[in-house]
Amino acid sequence: MTTTADTATSTPQGEFAPLRVGPMQVWPPVVLAPMAGITNAPFRTLCREQSMGRGLYVSEMITTRALVERDRKTLRLIRFDPSEQPRSIQLYGVDPVTVGRAVRMIADEDLADHIDLNFGCPVPKVTRRGGGSALPYKRNLLRGILREAVGNAGALPVTIKMRKGIDDDHLTYLDAGRIAAEEGVAAIALHGRTAVQHYGGTADWSAVARLREAVPGSIPVLGNGDIWSADDAVRMMRETGCDGVVVGRGCLGRPWLFRDLVSIFEGEVDYQRPDFRRVAAVMLRHAELLGEWIGDEARGVIDFRKHVAWYTKGFSVGSELRVRLANASSLAELAELLGSLDLDQPWPAGADGPRGRTTGERRVVLPDRWLDDPYDCAVPGADAELDTSGG
């Protein structure tokens, strides 16, 4: 490992408090954002190992209808390693009754310790059916979902994650924040982009500050968007007054970002920067964990392929080898290819910057006449519940 303190921010002891989510106390005040196909048990294990178990690590999104129908794939997604404490599940749903049933199932069967609700997905096939980031526009439908969720959760804290709104002409986050507070949610996370922005442009951190001012101080507000380094997390909290941060794309191919986050919140200024030998070891462990989780080594390596570009970003790998790494079909092949590279390469300059999806603005596809009445409580059809996440 190499270390650097080129831009490290000092955090005086006591500047930040632990994040309180219902009965849970989270330190540092950092949450892993749910990401479909990414934040499964193996990836959460890697991140938790780096942070020595500190922080909160949320599952990938679980569709409420599939959960109450006990879909086999969905039940596998909600399996937690015994070492995962607390257990955190994110749910996606559009029907208050189904959401309530899913939450009651989790509470009654002790499937998790915390439930987060996704209202941030900007994907067209979700928004065109009234789900994801389109849903908070319907204020009464949002209220109905939150009332059913909180009412069926028992002692489990319920939180939400949302975007600013559909576009700049249809912002919903302040109304949604007030409704969430009135319905008893334990915390509110805001991604500082609208649905039309997808993952492009710059996240609007000032919206996080406005939300913090708009809801009671007893309800934590978390900021999300453009947190690429530990310094960004501290800067967001200082600039917005938010109570914690949610880290998404910044940790892709960089589970050790959570070690940096622990360090900065505990007053350290030296961050660990792995050389490629260490990165290669984590890549192999990630692929191995996926194989164990899926129950098939080859399928685990295939599932790992999408992570290759993120792990190798900035390193001298070469286009041909990069393609071969992304097409490896066994752990032995992956290890052999990684071993053929210069393992002594230091952490590359600039590799801490943006990663993952960077798509620019897109038209938001909505149900017919969706914007006519923000208080209409029509429930989207069952086909709005798709296995697609984001936010």
Disulfide bonds with the S-S distance in Angstrom:
none
